[in-house]
């Protein structure tokens, strides 16, 4: 009986660990895809990813989903290329994942091309069977 309980506990621990690893990889891939969709101005894919209540924090202000999509679509901010230097292990809390990326972002803001080092915080929440982005925040770093 004790052996069965130990085996059952071990299986449970292994399945939880596998779930966390699978979730971490899924979010890392989703994040990487998101950077490409932003570079491509693919607002259709981004619209599906961004939750309706999502908030976006930039150096110039903060706003919701519709404004972020409008800014991307119009090209007011064109996220040309995100060089991802480091992706930290995601923090997984129930159905929420927090992902930190250290990046250098090449963007066109208005008519000016700029490059800035950022720590980007992404928050994803599992809604049904889909991951939705709840927040994207850029914190400018003093050093690249």
N, C-alpha and C positions, 0 to 999 in steps of 0.2 A: 504494500500500500504506500509506504514512504517513498519507494523507488518511483512509483507512478506519479506521485505528487511532484517529486523532484524533476522528473522528465517533463511533466506538464508545465511546470514553472520555467524550465529552460526553454521549452518551445515558445512560450509566451514572451519571454525576454528576447529571443531571437526574432520573433515576428515583429515586435515593437521596434527593435533596432533596424530591421529591414525596411519597415514602413518609414522610419525617420530618414534613412539613407535614400530611399526612393523619392520621398518628398523633397529632400534637399536637392537632389539632381534635377527633379522636375522643375523646381523653382529657379535654379541656376540656368537651365535651358530656356525657360520662359523669359527670364530677365534678359538673357542674351538676344533672344528673338525680338524682345521689345525695343532694344537699342537699334536693331536693324529696321524695324517697322517705323521708328521715329526718323531715322535717316532717310528712309524711302517715302516718308510722309503718308504712310498707309493708315489713314484714319479709320478705315473700316475695321481692320484688325485691332487697332488700338481702342476703338469704341467698344468692342466686345470685351477687351481686357479690363478697361477702366470701369470700376463700379460707378453707378450714378451719383454716389455720395463722395467719390474720391476727391482728395485735395492735393494740390501741387504747390510746392514751396520752392521759389526761385530767388535769385539775388535781388530781383526787381519787384517781388511781391508774391502773393499767393492767390489761388483761384481754384475753381472747380473743374469738373470734367469737360463741360461744353466749351469753356474758354480755352482750356488746354488744347482741345481738338481744333478749335478755330485758329489758334496761334500756329499750330503745326500745319494745318491745311493751307493757310494763307502764306506760310513761309516767313512770318514775322520772326519766329525763331526756327531756324533750320538746324536740326541736330545732325550735322554732317557725318561726324564720326566720333564714337566713344572708344578710346583706347582703354581697355580694362586692364589695370595693372594688378589688381588683387580683389578676389571675391572671398569674403569671410564666411565661415561656416554659418549657415542660416540658423536663426533662433526659432524654434518651433514650439508654439504654445497652443495646444489643442488644434483649432482650425485656422490658426493665424501663423504666418511666417514673416519674419523680419530678415531682410537681406541687406548687407552693407557691401558696397562696391567702391574701391578707390580707382578713380578714372581721370583721364585727361579728356575733356570734351572740346572738340573742334566744332564751332557753331557759327552760324551767321545770324546776328541779331540786328534787325533793321537792315542796314546795308553794310554793316561792319563784321568782318570775320574775326572771331576771337577764339582763344584757346585758354582754358582754365582748368586747374586741378580741383577736383571735387571729391568729397566723400558723399556718396549717394545712399540714402536710406529708402528702401522700398518695403512697403507693407502689403502682403497678400493675404486674402481671406478666402477660405473655401466656402463657396456658396453652391449648395447642391453638389454637383460633380465637377464644377469648374472653379478655377482659381481666378479671383478678381483682385485687381490692384486697388487698394484703399488709400494709399498715400505714396507720393514720390517727393522726396526733399533733397535739395542740393545744398551742401555746406562747402563753401569755398575753403580750400586749404592754403596755408601760407607757403608751403613748399610742395613741389611736384611729387 
